[in-house]
Structures are given as structure tokens and as C-alpha cells.
């Protein structure tokens, strides 16, 4: 069981770093699947940042419906973050 947990954590971290790299390069559409993968992983370390970056990536990629859904999810999970960004 511990090995599975370690693999899941490693996958989430890889997803985060891949997404961060793509966002930094302004390759927003390519970053979206990695950002979504991180959120689905359940990891919490970078979750707030990932929600913010996912909303921005969706908007920059003209995926407004997904941006709205993501913003709603972020608001449910982190109302203090959404109100300050």
C-alpha cells in the first residue's frame, strides 16, 4: 500500500512540474491536462496554485466554460484564495 501511495504522490508532482513549465512558457492549452491531473490526484501541496493556474490557462485558451467550472470548484475549496486573486 505504501508503494502505491508513493507512486501516486510522484505522479502528482510530475503533473505539477510539467504544468508549471508549460504555464511559464505560456503553453496554456497544453498545460490544462496536467493541471487537471494534479487536481484529480487529491494532493494538496500545490492545489491552490493549480486551481488558479487552471482558471488562467482555460481563459487564455478560450475554454471559458471549463474556466467557469474550475472557478466554481476553486471557490468551493478555497473561497479565501478566489476572493484575493
ABEGO torsion letter per residue (X at the ends): XAAAAAAAAAAAAAAAAAAAAAAAAGBAAAAAAAAAAAAAAGBAAAAAAAAAAAAAAAAAAGBAAAAAAAAAAAAAABAAAAAAX
